[in-house]
Amino acid sequence: MPDLNAPEITDSELHEHARELRTTGLVPDARWCASPNYNNRPDRIPPSLLVIHNISLPPGHFSGDAIERFFCNRLDPSAHPYFQTIADLKVSSHLLIRRDGSAIQFVNLLDRAWHAGRSSFQGEDECNDFSIGIELEGTDDIPYTDPQYKRLTELTARIMAAWPEITRDRVTGHSDIAPGRKTDPGPAFDWSRFHTRLAQVLNGRSSA
């Protein structure tokens, strides 16, 4: 498990990471697992929104490779009764943060992942066009882990530095852009804790 009291990335490191993200769209310390479920952003518009989700497969289970298989259209519907209800869906997310804080990238950040569905943010519809989606392995009502908050705040800080259009008030939950249809990341997600840690990372201090 990572040292949660370790200093965060420095300002120079943050901006170096930002340049790399803008150029390549790839998170260097995330494991790459290519999903076919993506396309080009309209007119190659830059990301201006970050959406936080949750996912667990089967629901409430936090092990195995079912999430990876799901996002890559390789989910075996016979492996669990719930999988039969979703196996034909074509969805993806840019990134997944597992319970131990490890990150998996499925779609290049410069491309349009299929994570938001029918959605709207501040009058702008079809949020997939202009957003980055990050999935947390979890459920609406089970607390997320310290390593997840640490990795999420680091990734969010890098993404915000790469695309300044993504300000703090343009980091939102799936439930906020698809109210009544989606509930994630749910009441288990501590927005105050996340915002405090994010401010600490952006200010170059420890997020402990």
C-alpha positions as CSV (number, residue, x, y, z in Angstrom):
1,M,0.0,0.0,0.0
2,P,1.4,3.5,-0.8
3,D,2.5,5.8,1.9
4,L,-0.5,8.1,2.4
5,N,1.7,10.6,4.3
6,A,4.2,11.0,1.5
7,P,4.5,14.5,0.0
8,E,2.5,15.0,-3.2
9,I,3.9,15.7,-6.6
10,T,5.8,19.0,-6.8
11,D,4.7,21.9,-8.9
12,S,7.3,21.2,-11.5
13,E,6.4,17.5,-11.7
14,L,2.7,18.5,-12.0
15,H,3.3,20.7,-15.0
16,E,5.6,18.1,-16.6
17,H,2.8,15.6,-16.2
18,A,0.4,18.1,-17.7
19,R,2.5,18.6,-20.8
20,E,2.8,14.9,-21.2
21,L,-1.0,14.4,-20.9
22,R,-1.8,17.2,-23.4
23,T,0.6,15.6,-25.9
24,T,-0.1,11.9,-25.5
25,G,-3.4,11.6,-23.7
26,L,-1.8,8.8,-21.7
27,V,-1.3,8.5,-17.9
28,P,2.2,7.1,-17.6
29,D,1.7,5.3,-14.3
30,A,-1.6,3.7,-15.3
31,R,-1.8,0.2,-16.8
32,W,-3.1,0.4,-20.4
33,C,-6.0,-1.9,-21.3
34,A,-7.4,-0.7,-24.6
35,S,-11.2,-0.5,-25.0
36,P,-12.8,-0.5,-28.4
37,N,-15.6,1.7,-27.1
38,Y,-14.5,5.2,-28.0
39,N,-14.5,7.6,-30.9
40,N,-13.2,11.1,-31.8
41,R,-14.3,14.1,-29.9
42,P,-16.3,16.5,-32.1
43,D,-14.0,18.9,-33.8
44,R,-11.3,17.6,-31.4
45,I,-12.5,19.9,-28.7
46,P,-10.4,19.8,-25.5
47,P,-11.8,18.2,-22.4
48,S,-13.5,20.7,-20.1
49,L,-15.3,18.5,-17.6
50,L,-14.3,15.6,-15.3
51,V,-16.9,13.1,-14.2
52,I,-16.5,10.7,-11.3
53,H,-18.3,7.4,-11.4
54,N,-18.3,4.1,-9.5
55,I,-18.5,0.5,-10.7
56,S,-18.2,-3.0,-9.3
57,L,-18.7,-6.3,-11.0
58,P,-20.6,-8.2,-9.8
59,P,-22.2,-5.4,-7.8
60,G,-20.5,-5.1,-4.4
61,H,-17.6,-7.4,-5.4
62,F,-14.1,-5.9,-5.5
63,S,-11.8,-8.5,-7.1
64,G,-11.2,-10.1,-10.5
65,D,-11.0,-8.7,-14.0
66,A,-14.7,-8.4,-14.8
67,I,-14.6,-4.6,-15.1
68,E,-11.8,-4.8,-17.6
69,R,-13.6,-7.4,-19.5
70,F,-16.8,-5.3,-19.5
71,F,-15.1,-2.2,-20.9
72,C,-13.4,-4.4,-23.5
73,N,-16.5,-6.2,-24.7
74,R,-15.2,-9.5,-23.3
75,L,-17.5,-10.1,-20.4
76,D,-18.7,-13.7,-20.1
77,P,-22.5,-13.6,-19.5
78,S,-22.4,-17.1,-18.0
79,A,-19.9,-16.2,-15.3
80,H,-22.6,-14.5,-13.1
81,P,-26.3,-13.9,-13.5
82,Y,-25.9,-10.1,-13.4
83,F,-23.5,-10.2,-16.3
84,Q,-26.3,-11.5,-18.5
85,T,-28.1,-8.1,-18.1
86,I,-25.1,-6.0,-19.2
87,A,-22.9,-8.2,-21.5
88,D,-24.2,-6.6,-24.7
89,L,-23.6,-3.0,-23.5
90,K,-20.8,-1.0,-25.2
91,V,-19.4,1.3,-22.6
92,S,-16.0,2.5,-21.4
93,S,-14.3,5.0,-19.2
94,H,-11.0,6.7,-19.6
95,L,-9.7,5.5,-16.2
96,L,-10.5,3.1,-13.4
97,I,-9.1,3.4,-9.9
98,R,-9.2,0.1,-8.0
99,R,-9.5,-0.3,-4.3
100,D,-5.7,-0.4,-3.8
101,G,-5.2,2.8,-5.7
102,S,-3.9,1.3,-8.8
103,A,-5.1,2.9,-12.1
104,I,-6.1,1.3,-15.4
105,Q,-6.5,3.4,-18.5
106,F,-9.0,2.2,-21.2
107,V,-9.3,5.2,-23.5
108,N,-6.9,7.9,-24.5
109,L,-7.8,11.2,-22.7
110,L,-7.8,12.9,-26.1
111,D,-10.5,10.6,-27.3
112,R,-14.2,10.4,-26.4
113,A,-15.0,7.5,-24.0
114,W,-18.5,6.2,-23.7
115,H,-19.1,6.7,-19.9
116,A,-21.7,9.4,-19.4
117,G,-24.6,8.4,-21.6
118,R,-27.4,10.8,-22.0
119,S,-26.3,13.7,-19.9
120,S,-26.1,17.5,-19.5
121,F,-23.9,19.9,-17.5
122,Q,-24.7,23.6,-17.2
123,G,-26.9,23.5,-20.3
124,E,-24.3,21.5,-22.4
125,D,-25.7,18.1,-23.5
126,E,-23.8,14.9,-24.5
127,C,-21.1,15.2,-21.8
128,N,-19.1,12.5,-23.4
129,D,-18.1,15.0,-26.1
130,F,-16.2,17.2,-23.7
131,S,-15.5,15.2,-20.6
132,I,-13.0,12.8,-19.0
133,G,-14.5,9.9,-17.0
134,I,-12.9,8.3,-14.0
135,E,-14.4,5.2,-12.4
136,L,-13.8,4.3,-8.8
137,E,-14.1,0.6,-8.0
138,G,-16.9,0.8,-5.4
139,T,-20.6,1.3,-4.7
140,D,-22.8,4.1,-3.7
141,D,-22.9,3.1,0.0
142,I,-19.5,1.5,0.8
143,P,-16.8,3.9,1.8
144,Y,-14.0,4.4,-0.8
145,T,-10.4,3.7,0.3
146,D,-7.6,6.1,1.3
147,P,-5.5,4.9,-1.7
148,Q,-8.4,5.7,-4.0
149,Y,-8.8,9.2,-2.7
150,K,-5.0,9.7,-3.0
151,R,-4.8,8.5,-6.6
152,L,-8.0,10.3,-7.6
153,T,-6.7,13.7,-6.3
154,E,-3.3,13.2,-8.0
155,L,-5.0,12.3,-11.3
156,T,-7.4,15.2,-11.0
157,A,-4.6,17.7,-10.3
158,R,-2.7,16.5,-13.4
159,I,-5.8,16.6,-15.6
160,M,-6.7,20.1,-14.3
161,A,-3.2,21.3,-15.0
162,A,-3.3,19.8,-18.5
163,W,-6.7,21.3,-19.4
164,P,-7.3,24.5,-17.4
165,E,-10.9,24.5,-18.6
166,I,-11.5,21.8,-16.0
167,T,-11.8,24.0,-12.9
168,R,-12.9,22.8,-9.5
169,D,-16.6,23.5,-10.3
170,R,-16.3,21.4,-13.4
171,V,-15.4,18.2,-11.5
172,T,-18.7,16.5,-10.9
173,G,-20.4,13.2,-10.3
174,H,-22.3,11.0,-12.8
175,S,-25.5,11.6,-10.7
176,D,-25.1,15.4,-11.3
177,I,-25.1,15.1,-15.1
178,A,-27.7,12.4,-15.3
179,P,-30.0,13.0,-12.4
180,G,-32.8,10.4,-11.9
181,R,-30.9,8.0,-14.1
182,K,-27.6,7.6,-12.3
183,T,-26.7,7.8,-8.6
184,D,-22.9,7.3,-8.6
185,P,-20.5,8.0,-7.0
186,G,-23.2,8.0,-4.3
187,P,-23.4,9.2,-0.7
188,A,-20.3,7.1,0.2
189,F,-18.1,9.5,-1.8
190,D,-16.8,12.3,0.5
191,W,-16.7,15.4,-1.7
192,S,-15.4,17.5,1.2
193,R,-12.5,15.1,1.8
194,F,-11.8,15.0,-2.0
195,H,-11.8,18.8,-2.4
196,T,-9.6,19.2,0.7
197,R,-7.1,16.7,-0.7
198,L,-7.2,18.2,-4.1
199,A,-6.5,21.7,-2.8
200,Q,-3.5,20.3,-0.9
201,V,-2.1,18.6,-4.0
202,L,-2.5,21.7,-6.1
203,N,-0.8,23.7,-3.3
204,G,2.1,21.2,-3.2
205,R,1.4,19.9,0.3
206,S,0.8,16.5,1.7
207,S,-2.8,15.1,1.2
208,A,-2.7,13.2,4.5
